[in-house]
């Protein structure tokens, strides 16, 4: 999905047990991704330009999550919860100016 200006709610997605890849680009009205915690099979998540997203803690412990792209998610400041994602191999924080070295250290120390 790209430039979905009316998209605000992803709460129906946890019912998609076999969801493998989710791409939501430039949907600035998406703010809460908490429902994605119920997507156990989620392997790849791209939230490029979703400026309304501020909290990624719902992704903590996602055993299947391999790739996470938060490019341009200006509101994200703390990614320490991602340290529990043992299979996370790719994390893009380009233009996530709010992320500090302190909050990223927990994630970066695994690589």
GUKE-782332 format. One record per atom (N, C-alpha, C, O): residue in one letter; atom name; residue number from 1; x, y, z negated. Coordinates in Angstrom, 2 decimals. Atoms other than C-alpha are relative to their C-alpha. Example, Ala and Ser with C-alpha at 12.3 -4.5 7.8 and 13.67 -1.06 7.14 Angstrom:
REM GUKE-782332
<node "A","N",1,<0.89,-1.19,0.00>>
<node "A","CA",1,<12.30,-4.50,-7.80>>
<node "A","C",1,<0.90,1.20,0.00>>
<node "A","O",1,<1.94,1.18,-0.66>>
<node "S","N",2,<-0.82,-1.19,0.06>>
<node "S","CA",2,<13.67,-1.06,-7.14>>
<node "S","C",2,<-0.77,1.09,-0.73>>
<node "S","O",2,<-0.26,2.20,-0.90>>
//
This chain:
REM GUKE-782332
<node "X","N",1,<0.85,-1.16,0.00>>
<node "X","CA",1,<0.00,0.00,0.00>>
<node "X","C",1,<0.90,1.23,0.00>>
<node "X","O",1,<1.89,1.29,-0.73>>
<node "X","N",2,<-0.80,-1.22,-0.05>>
<node "X","CA",2,<1.37,3.41,0.85>>
<node "X","C",2,<-0.91,1.22,0.04>>
<node "X","O",2,<-1.94,1.24,0.72>>
<node "X","N",3,<0.72,-1.27,0.05>>
<node "X","CA",3,<0.15,6.91,0.11>>
<node "X","C",3,<-1.49,-0.17,-0.28>>
<node "X","O",3,<-2.33,0.44,0.37>>
<node "X","N",4,<1.39,0.28,0.39>>
<node "X","CA",4,<-3.02,5.62,-1.52>>
<node "X","C",4,<-0.41,1.02,-1.06>>
<node "X","O",4,<-0.38,0.73,-2.26>>
<node "X","N",5,<0.27,-1.10,0.91>>
<node "X","CA",5,<-4.08,8.89,-3.04>>
<node "X","C",5,<-1.15,-0.27,-0.96>>
<node "X","O",5,<-1.21,0.33,-2.03>>
<node "X","N",6,<1.13,0.30,0.88>>
<node "X","CA",6,<-7.26,7.43,-4.52>>
<node "X","C",6,<0.25,-1.16,-0.92>>
<node "X","O",6,<-0.55,-1.42,-1.82>>
<node "X","N",7,<-0.29,1.16,0.82>>
<node "X","CA",7,<-5.62,4.39,-6.08>>
<node "X","C",7,<0.47,0.44,-1.38>>
<node "X","O",7,<1.48,1.14,-1.51>>
<node "X","N",8,<-0.38,-0.37,1.36>>
<node "X","CA",8,<-5.51,4.81,-9.84>>
<node "X","C",8,<0.10,-1.21,-0.92>>
<node "X","O",8,<0.71,-1.13,-1.99>>
<node "X","N",9,<0.19,1.13,0.90>>
<node "X","CA",9,<-6.20,1.37,-11.27>>
<node "X","C",9,<0.49,-1.29,0.64>>
<node "X","O",9,<0.05,-1.65,1.74>>
<node "X","N",10,<-0.47,1.30,-0.50>>
<node "X","CA",10,<-4.35,-1.92,-10.81>>
<node "X","C",10,<-0.45,-1.12,-0.95>>
<node "X","O",10,<0.12,-2.21,-0.94>>
<node "X","N",11,<0.42,0.95,1.03>>
<node "X","CA",11,<-6.23,-3.72,-13.59>>
<node "X","C",11,<-0.58,-1.30,0.54>>
<node "X","O",11,<-0.66,-2.28,-0.20>>
<node "X","N",12,<0.56,1.23,-0.57>>
<node "X","CA",12,<-7.78,-6.30,-11.22>>
<node "X","C",12,<1.09,-0.99,0.41>>
<node "X","O",12,<0.79,-2.15,0.68>>
<node "X","N",13,<-1.08,0.84,-0.51>>
<node "X","CA",13,<-4.39,-7.71,-10.24>>
<node "X","C",13,<0.38,-1.21,-0.85>>
<node "X","O",13,<0.81,-2.21,-0.28>>
<node "X","N",14,<-0.37,1.18,0.76>>
<node "X","CA",14,<-3.78,-10.07,-13.18>>
<node "X","C",14,<-0.76,-1.26,0.42>>
<node "X","O",14,<-0.30,-2.37,0.15>>
<node "X","N",15,<0.75,1.15,-0.50>>
<node "X","CA",15,<-6.42,-12.33,-11.63>>
<node "X","C",15,<0.65,-0.64,1.22>>
<node "X","O",15,<0.23,-1.70,1.67>>
<node "X","N",16,<-0.73,0.51,-1.17>>
<node "X","CA",16,<-4.02,-12.85,-8.72>>
<node "X","C",16,<1.20,-0.79,-0.49>>
<node "X","O",16,<2.33,-0.30,-0.45>>
<node "X","N",17,<-1.05,0.81,0.63>>
<node "X","CA",17,<-2.02,-15.65,-10.29>>
<node "X","C",17,<1.17,-0.31,0.93>>
<node "X","O",17,<2.29,-0.50,0.48>>
<node "X","N",18,<-1.06,0.35,-0.95>>
<node "X","CA",18,<-0.05,-16.36,-7.12>>
<node "X","C",18,<0.64,1.23,0.66>>
<node "X","O",18,<1.40,1.09,1.61>>
<node "X","N",19,<-0.57,-1.21,-0.55>>
<node "X","CA",19,<0.85,-12.73,-6.42>>
<node "X","C",19,<1.52,-0.03,-0.15>>
<node "X","O",19,<2.03,-0.13,-1.26>>
<node "X","N",20,<-1.46,0.12,-0.03>>
<node "X","CA",20,<4.53,-12.81,-5.44>>
<node "X","C",20,<0.66,1.37,0.18>>
<node "X","O",20,<1.65,1.68,-0.49>>
<node "X","N",21,<-0.58,-1.29,-0.34>>
<node "X","CA",21,<5.23,-9.36,-4.01>>
<node "X","C",21,<-1.08,1.07,-0.01>>
<node "X","O",21,<-2.16,0.89,0.55>>
<node "X","N",22,<0.92,-1.12,0.04>>
<node "X","CA",22,<3.54,-6.05,-4.71>>
<node "X","C",22,<0.77,1.27,0.35>>
<node "X","O",22,<1.76,1.61,-0.30>>
<node "X","N",23,<-0.63,-1.25,-0.43>>
<node "X","CA",23,<4.48,-2.85,-2.90>>
<node "X","C",23,<-1.05,1.10,-0.09>>
<node "X","O",23,<-2.07,1.06,0.59>>
<node "X","N",24,<0.87,-1.18,0.14>>
<node "X","CA",24,<2.84,0.40,-3.97>>
<node "X","C",24,<0.92,1.20,0.16>>
<node "X","O",24,<1.69,1.53,-0.75>>
<node "X","N",25,<-0.90,-1.12,-0.29>>
<node "X","CA",25,<4.58,3.38,-2.38>>
<node "X","C",25,<-0.76,1.32,0.02>>
<node "X","O",25,<-1.84,1.43,0.60>>
<node "X","N",26,<0.49,-1.39,-0.03>>
<node "X","CA",26,<3.90,7.06,-2.98>>
<node "X","C",26,<-1.48,0.10,-0.40>>
<node "X","O",26,<-2.24,0.87,0.19>>
<node "X","N",27,<1.35,-0.08,0.56>>
<node "X","CA",27,<0.70,6.48,-4.92>>
<node "X","C",27,<0.12,0.70,-1.34>>
<node "X","O",27,<0.14,0.05,-2.39>>
<node "X","N",28,<-0.29,-0.76,1.21>>
<node "X","CA",28,<1.21,9.24,-7.44>>
<node "X","C",28,<-1.11,-0.03,-1.04>>
<node "X","O",28,<-0.90,0.36,-2.18>>
<node "X","N",29,<1.10,0.06,0.96>>
<node "X","CA",29,<-2.18,8.68,-9.05>>
<node "X","C",29,<0.01,-1.28,-0.83>>
<node "X","O",29,<-0.74,-1.39,-1.79>>
<node "X","N",30,<-0.16,1.20,0.82>>
<node "X","CA",30,<-1.17,5.24,-10.34>>
<node "X","C",30,<0.84,0.39,-1.21>>
<node "X","O",30,<1.96,0.89,-1.06>>
<node "X","N",31,<-0.72,-0.38,1.21>>
<node "X","CA",31,<-0.14,5.79,-13.94>>
<node "X","C",31,<0.24,-1.18,-0.94>>
<node "X","O",31,<1.27,-1.23,-1.62>>
<node "X","N",32,<-0.08,1.11,0.95>>
<node "X","CA",32,<-0.74,2.57,-15.86>>
<node "X","C",32,<0.21,-1.31,0.74>>
<node "X","O",32,<-0.67,-1.77,1.48>>
<node "X","N",33,<-0.27,1.30,-0.63>>
<node "X","CA",33,<0.90,-0.65,-14.70>>
<node "X","C",33,<-0.07,-1.13,-1.01>>
<node "X","O",33,<0.39,-2.24,-0.75>>
<node "X","N",34,<0.10,0.98,1.08>>
<node "X","CA",34,<0.15,-2.48,-17.94>>
<node "X","C",34,<-0.66,-1.30,0.42>>
<node "X","O",34,<-0.31,-2.36,-0.09>>
<node "X","N",35,<0.70,1.20,-0.45>>
<node "X","CA",35,<-2.15,-4.91,-16.16>>
<node "X","C",35,<0.93,-0.97,0.71>>
<node "X","O",35,<0.63,-2.16,0.80>>
<node "X","N",36,<-0.93,0.87,-0.71>>
<node "X","CA",36,<0.82,-6.26,-14.22>>
<node "X","C",36,<0.67,-1.01,-0.93>>
<node "X","O",36,<1.29,-1.96,-0.46>>
<node "X","N",37,<-0.53,0.96,0.97>>
<node "X","CA",37,<1.91,-8.02,-17.41>>
<node "X","C",37,<-0.67,-1.37,0.18>>
<node "X","O",37,<-0.08,-2.39,-0.15>>
<node "X","N",38,<0.72,1.25,-0.22>>
<node "X","CA",38,<-0.69,-10.65,-16.49>>
<node "X","C",38,<0.32,-0.69,1.31>>
<node "X","O",38,<-0.25,-1.74,1.61>>
<node "X","N",39,<-0.38,0.59,-1.29>>
<node "X","CA",39,<0.90,-11.37,-13.10>>
<node "X","C",39,<1.26,-0.83,-0.20>>
<node "X","O",39,<2.37,-0.38,0.09>>
<node "X","N",40,<-1.13,0.84,0.40>>
<node "X","CA",40,<3.11,-14.25,-14.19>>
<node "X","C",40,<0.94,-0.34,1.15>>
<node "X","O",40,<2.14,-0.52,0.93>>
<node "X","N",41,<-0.84,0.39,-1.14>>
<node "X","CA",41,<4.38,-15.06,-10.69>>
<node "X","C",41,<0.62,1.15,0.75>>
<node "X","O",41,<1.25,0.95,1.78>>
<node "X","N",42,<-0.50,-1.17,-0.70>>
<node "X","CA",42,<5.34,-11.52,-9.74>>
<node "X","C",42,<1.52,-0.04,0.11>>
<node "X","O",42,<2.22,-0.02,-0.90>>
<node "X","N",43,<-1.42,0.14,-0.30>>
<node "X","CA",43,<8.77,-11.76,-8.12>>
<node "X","C",43,<0.62,1.34,0.41>>
<node "X","O",43,<1.73,1.68,-0.01>>
<node "X","N",44,<-0.51,-1.25,-0.53>>
<node "X","CA",44,<9.17,-8.41,-6.36>>
<node "X","C",44,<-1.04,1.09,-0.21>>
<node "X","O",44,<-2.20,0.94,0.16>>
<node "X","N",45,<0.89,-1.13,0.24>>
<node "X","CA",45,<7.68,-5.09,-7.41>>
<node "X","C",45,<0.67,1.28,0.46>>
<node "X","O",45,<1.77,1.62,0.01>>
<node "X","N",46,<-0.51,-1.28,-0.48>>
<node "X","CA",46,<8.21,-1.83,-5.56>>
<node "X","C",46,<-1.02,1.08,-0.33>>
<node "X","O",46,<-2.18,1.03,0.10>>
<node "X","N",47,<0.85,-1.11,0.41>>
<node "X","CA",47,<6.80,1.34,-7.05>>
<node "X","C",47,<0.58,1.33,0.48>>
<node "X","O",47,<0.42,2.36,-0.18>>
<node "X","N",48,<-0.65,-1.18,-0.54>>
<node "X","CA",48,<8.71,3.84,-4.91>>
<node "X","C",48,<-0.95,1.20,0.05>>
<node "X","O",48,<-2.04,1.12,0.61>>
<node "X","N",49,<0.75,-1.23,-0.08>>
<node "X","CA",49,<7.44,7.38,-5.38>>
<node "X","C",49,<-1.27,0.05,-0.82>>
<node "X","O",49,<-2.07,0.97,-0.66>>
<node "X","N",50,<1.18,-0.01,0.87>>
<node "X","CA",50,<4.79,6.48,-7.94>>
<node "X","C",50,<0.35,0.85,-1.22>>
<node "X","O",50,<0.67,0.33,-2.29>>
<node "X","N",51,<-0.44,-0.96,1.01>>
<node "X","CA",51,<5.50,9.58,-9.98>>
<node "X","C",51,<-0.80,-0.03,-1.28>>
<node "X","O",51,<-0.33,0.45,-2.31>>
<node "X","N",52,<0.83,0.06,1.19>>
<node "X","CA",52,<2.68,8.93,-12.42>>
<node "X","C",52,<0.37,-1.11,-0.96>>
<node "X","O",52,<-0.04,-1.11,-2.12>>
<node "X","N",53,<-0.42,1.12,0.85>>
<node "X","CA",53,<4.26,5.74,-13.75>>
<node "X","C",53,<1.06,0.50,-0.98>>
<node "X","O",53,<2.07,1.08,-0.58>>
<node "X","N",54,<-0.95,-0.44,1.02>>
<node "X","CA",54,<6.02,6.46,-17.03>>
<node "X","C",54,<0.48,-1.14,-0.89>>
<node "X","O",54,<1.55,-1.05,-1.48>>
<node "X","N",55,<-0.28,1.09,0.94>>
<node "X","CA",55,<5.99,3.18,-18.96>>
<node "X","C",55,<0.11,-1.32,0.75>>
<node "X","O",55,<-0.84,-1.76,1.40>>
<node "X","N",56,<-0.20,1.29,-0.66>>
<node "X","CA",56,<7.46,-0.07,-17.65>>
<node "X","C",56,<0.10,-1.14,-1.01>>
<node "X","O",56,<0.48,-2.26,-0.65>>
<node "X","N",57,<-0.14,1.02,1.05>>
<node "X","CA",57,<7.36,-1.96,-20.95>>
<node "X","C",57,<-0.90,-1.21,0.22>>
<node "X","O",57,<-0.62,-2.29,-0.31>>
<node "X","N",58,<0.88,1.13,-0.30>>
<node "X","CA",58,<4.51,-4.15,-19.66>>
<node "X","C",58,<0.71,-1.08,0.81>>
<node "X","O",58,<0.26,-2.22,0.86>>
<node "X","N",59,<-0.74,0.96,-0.82>>
<node "X","CA",59,<7.07,-5.83,-17.41>>
<node "X","C",59,<0.99,-0.81,-0.83>>
<node "X","O",59,<1.63,-1.72,-0.31>>
<node "X","N",60,<-0.93,0.72,0.87>>
<node "X","CA",60,<9.12,-7.04,-20.38>>
<node "X","C",60,<-0.33,-1.48,-0.03>>
<node "X","O",60,<-1.49,-1.87,-0.18>>
<node "X","N",61,<0.18,1.45,0.08>>
<node "X","CA",61,<9.62,-10.77,-20.36>>
<node "X","C",61,<-0.60,-0.65,1.22>>
<node "X","O",61,<-0.90,-1.85,1.19>>
<node "X","N",62,<0.52,0.59,-1.24>>
<node "X","CA",62,<8.33,-11.28,-16.82>>
<node "X","C",62,<1.05,-0.96,0.52>>
<node "X","O",62,<2.03,-0.54,1.13>>
<node "X","N",63,<-0.98,1.02,-0.32>>
<node "X","CA",63,<10.16,-14.54,-16.21>>
<node "X","C",63,<0.30,-0.11,1.49>>
<node "X","O",63,<1.41,-0.49,1.87>>
<node "X","N",64,<-0.20,0.16,-1.45>>
<node "X","CA",64,<9.70,-14.49,-12.43>>
<node "X","C",64,<0.52,1.27,0.68>>
<node "X","O",64,<0.91,1.21,1.84>>
<node "X","N",65,<-0.36,-1.27,-0.63>>
<node "X","CA",65,<10.60,-10.82,-11.82>>
<node "X","C",65,<1.47,0.01,0.41>>
<node "X","O",65,<2.36,-0.06,-0.44>>
<node "X","N",66,<-1.35,0.00,-0.56>>
<node "X","CA",66,<13.66,-10.71,-9.56>>
<node "X","C",66,<0.45,1.38,0.44>>
<node "X","O",66,<1.61,1.75,0.29>>
<node "X","N",67,<-0.35,-1.28,-0.60>>
<node "X","CA",67,<13.52,-7.28,-7.97>>
<node "X","C",67,<-1.02,1.06,-0.40>>
<node "X","O",67,<-2.23,0.86,-0.29>>
<node "X","N",68,<0.86,-1.10,0.43>>
<node "X","CA",68,<12.16,-3.99,-9.28>>
<node "X","C",68,<0.55,1.30,0.56>>
<node "X","O",68,<1.69,1.67,0.29>>
<node "X","N",69,<-0.41,-1.27,-0.60>>
<node "X","CA",69,<12.30,-0.73,-7.34>>
<node "X","C",69,<-0.86,1.11,-0.59>>
<node "X","O",69,<-2.06,1.18,-0.36>>
<node "X","N",70,<0.68,-1.13,0.65>>
<node "X","CA",70,<11.41,2.38,-9.34>>
<node "X","C",70,<0.46,1.33,0.61>>
<node "X","O",70,<0.34,2.37,-0.03>>
<node "X","N",71,<-0.49,-1.20,-0.66>>
<node "X","CA",71,<12.87,4.88,-6.86>>
<node "X","C",71,<-1.04,1.11,-0.06>>
<node "X","O",71,<-2.19,0.93,0.34>>
<node "X","N",72,<0.88,-1.16,0.03>>
<node "X","CA",72,<11.37,8.30,-7.45>>
<node "X","C",72,<-1.10,-0.04,-1.04>>
<node "X","O",72,<-2.03,0.77,-0.98>>
<node "X","N",73,<0.96,0.03,1.10>>
<node "X","CA",73,<9.40,7.32,-10.53>>
<node "X","C",73,<0.54,0.93,-1.08>>
<node "X","O",73,<1.12,0.49,-2.07>>
<node "X","N",74,<-0.60,-1.03,0.83>>
<node "X","CA",74,<10.36,10.57,-12.23>>
<node "X","C",74,<-0.36,-0.10,-1.47>>
<node "X","O",74,<0.43,0.31,-2.32>>
<node "X","N",75,<0.46,0.05,1.38>>
<node "X","CA",75,<8.39,9.89,-15.38>>
<node "X","C",75,<0.60,-1.13,-0.82>>
<node "X","O",75,<0.48,-1.13,-2.04>>
<node "X","N",76,<-0.59,1.12,0.73>>
<node "X","CA",76,<10.21,6.67,-16.28>>
<node "X","C",76,<1.25,0.49,-0.72>>
<node "X","O",76,<2.15,1.05,-0.10>>
<node "X","N",77,<-1.14,-0.45,0.79>>
<node "X","CA",77,<12.65,7.40,-19.10>>
<node "X","C",77,<0.68,-1.15,-0.73>>
<node "X","O",77,<1.88,-1.08,-1.02>>
<node "X","N",78,<-0.54,1.10,0.80>>
<node "X","CA",78,<13.13,4.11,-20.93>>
<node "X","C",78,<-0.20,-1.32,0.73>>
<node "X","O",78,<-1.33,-1.72,1.00>>
<node "X","N",79,<0.08,1.30,-0.67>>
<node "X","CA",79,<13.95,0.83,-19.21>>
<node "X","C",79,<0.53,-1.12,-0.88>>
<node "X","O",79,<0.76,-2.23,-0.40>>
<node "X","N",80,<-0.57,1.00,0.89>>
<node "X","CA",80,<15.24,-1.01,-22.25>>
<node "X","C",80,<-0.85,-1.26,-0.11>>
<node "X","O",80,<-0.32,-2.34,-0.37>>
<node "X","N",81,<0.88,1.17,0.07>>
<node "X","CA",81,<12.21,-3.34,-22.23>>
<node "X","C",81,<0.33,-1.01,1.10>>
<node "X","O",81,<0.00,-2.19,0.98>>
<node "X","N",82,<-0.33,0.88,-1.10>>
<node "X","CA",82,<13.50,-4.78,-18.97>>
<node "X","C",82,<1.14,-0.96,-0.33>>
<node "X","O",82,<1.40,-1.90,0.42>>
<node "X","N",83,<-1.08,0.89,0.41>>
<node "X","CA",83,<16.39,-6.40,-20.81>>
<node "X","C",83,<-0.51,-1.42,-0.23>>
<node "X","O",83,<0.26,-2.37,-0.16>>
<node "X","N",84,<0.59,1.31,0.20>>
<node "X","CA",84,<14.01,-9.27,-21.50>>
<node "X","C",84,<-0.37,-0.73,1.27>>
<node "X","O",84,<-0.87,-1.85,1.23>>
<node "X","N",85,<0.30,0.62,-1.29>>
<node "X","CA",85,<13.59,-9.99,-17.80>>
<node "X","C",85,<1.26,-0.75,0.46>>
<node "X","O",85,<2.08,-0.21,1.20>>
<node "X","N",86,<-1.21,0.78,-0.24>>
<node "X","CA",86,<16.19,-12.74,-17.54>>
<node "X","C",86,<0.33,-0.28,1.45>>
<node "X","O",86,<1.49,-0.55,1.76>>
<node "X","N",87,<-0.27,0.29,-1.41>>
<node "X","CA",87,<15.82,-13.24,-13.79>>
<node "X","C",87,<0.11,1.26,0.85>>
<node "X","O",87,<0.24,1.17,2.07>>
<node "X","N",88,<-0.07,-1.25,-0.74>>
<node "X","CA",88,<15.94,-9.56,-12.83>>
<node "X","C",88,<1.40,0.17,0.59>>
<node "X","O",88,<2.38,0.29,-0.15>>
<node "X","N",89,<-1.28,-0.10,-0.69>>
<node "X","CA",89,<18.71,-9.28,-10.22>>
<node "X","C",89,<0.19,1.34,0.70>>
<node "X","O",89,<1.33,1.75,0.93>>
<node "X","N",90,<-0.10,-1.28,-0.70>>
<node "X","CA",90,<17.92,-5.99,-8.49>>
<node "X","C",90,<-0.91,1.01,-0.69>>
<node "X","O",90,<-2.11,0.79,-0.85>>
<node "X","N",91,<0.73,-1.07,0.66>>
<node "X","CA",91,<16.88,-2.80,-10.24>>
<node "X","C",91,<0.44,1.31,0.63>>
<node "X","O",91,<1.60,1.69,0.52>>
<node "X","N",92,<-0.32,-1.26,-0.64>>
<node "X","CA",92,<16.71,0.47,-8.32>>
<node "X","C",92,<-0.64,1.13,-0.79>>
<node "X","O",92,<-1.86,1.22,-0.89>>
<node "X","N",93,<0.44,-1.13,0.80>>
<node "X","CA",93,<16.47,3.59,-10.47>>
<node "X","C",93,<0.36,1.33,0.67>>
<node "X","O",93,<0.49,2.35,0.00>>
<node "X","N",94,<-0.32,-1.20,-0.73>>
<node "X","CA",94,<17.31,6.11,-7.75>>
<node "X","C",94,<-1.03,1.09,-0.27>>
<node "X","O",94,<-2.24,0.84,-0.20>>
<node "X","N",95,<0.85,-1.16,0.29>>
<node "X","CA",95,<15.90,9.53,-8.63>>
<node "X","C",95,<-0.90,-0.18,-1.21>>
<node "X","O",95,<-1.93,0.50,-1.33>>
<node "X","N",96,<0.69,0.12,1.29>>
<node "X","CA",96,<14.68,8.35,-12.02>>
<node "X","C",96,<0.83,0.81,-0.99>>
<node "X","O",96,<1.53,0.26,-1.83>>
<node "X","N",97,<-0.86,-0.92,0.75>>
<node "X","CA",97,<16.27,11.38,-13.64>>
<node "X","C",97,<-0.21,-0.07,-1.50>>
<node "X","O",97,<0.66,0.36,-2.26>>
<node "X","N",98,<0.28,0.08,1.43>>
<node "X","CA",98,<14.66,10.72,-17.00>>
<node "X","C",98,<0.68,-1.16,-0.69>>
<node "X","O",98,<0.78,-1.18,-1.92>>
<node "X","N",99,<-0.66,1.16,0.60>>
<node "X","CA",99,<16.47,7.41,-17.52>>
<node "X","C",99,<1.36,0.44,-0.50>>
<node "X","O",99,<2.16,1.02,0.25>>
<node "X","N",100,<-1.27,-0.39,0.60>>
<node "X","CA",100,<19.37,7.97,-19.89>>
<node "X","C",100,<0.94,-1.19,-0.05>>
<node "X","O",100,<0.52,-2.34,0.09>>
<node "X","N",101,<-0.99,1.07,0.13>>
<node "X","CA",101,<22.56,5.98,-20.26>>
<node "X","C",101,<-0.35,-0.91,-1.17>>
<node "X","O",101,<-0.12,-2.12,-1.11>>
<node "X","N",102,<0.33,0.78,1.19>>
<node "X","CA",102,<21.35,4.87,-23.67>>
<node "X","C",102,<-1.09,-1.02,0.30>>
<node "X","O",102,<-0.97,-2.18,-0.09>>
<node "X","N",103,<1.10,0.94,-0.27>>
<node "X","CA",103,<18.12,3.33,-22.42>>
<node "X","C",103,<0.37,-0.99,1.09>>
<node "X","O",103,<-0.15,-2.11,1.09>>
<node "X","N",104,<-0.40,0.91,-1.07>>
<node "X","CA",104,<19.77,1.79,-19.34>>
<node "X","C",104,<1.07,-0.98,-0.46>>
<node "X","O",104,<1.23,-2.03,0.15>>
<node "X","N",105,<-1.13,0.82,0.44>>
<node "X","CA",105,<22.69,0.31,-21.27>>
<node "X","C",105,<-0.43,-1.42,-0.30>>
<node "X","O",105,<0.29,-2.37,0.02>>
<node "X","N",106,<0.50,1.33,0.36>>
<node "X","CA",106,<20.62,-2.60,-22.54>>
<node "X","C",106,<-0.19,-0.87,1.23>>
<node "X","O",106,<0.09,-2.06,1.19>>
<node "X","N",107,<0.22,0.73,-1.25>>
<node "X","CA",107,<19.74,-3.61,-18.99>>
<node "X","C",107,<1.33,-0.22,0.70>>
<node "X","O",107,<1.63,-1.33,1.14>>
<node "X","N",108,<-1.26,0.07,-0.75>>
<node "X","CA",108,<23.11,-2.85,-17.43>>
<node "X","C",108,<0.99,-0.96,-0.62>>
<node "X","O",108,<1.83,-1.52,0.09>>
<node "X","N",109,<-0.97,0.86,0.66>>
<node "X","CA",109,<25.00,-4.88,-19.99>>
<node "X","C",109,<-0.11,-1.46,0.43>>
<node "X","O",109,<0.81,-2.25,0.20>>
<node "X","N",110,<0.17,1.40,-0.43>>
<node "X","CA",110,<23.61,-8.10,-18.53>>
<node "X","C",110,<0.67,-0.26,1.33>>
<node "X","O",110,<0.85,-1.42,1.68>>
<node "X","N",111,<-0.53,0.19,-1.35>>
<node "X","CA",111,<25.19,-7.54,-15.10>>
<node "X","C",111,<1.50,0.07,0.03>>
<node "X","O",111,<2.10,-0.07,1.10>>
//
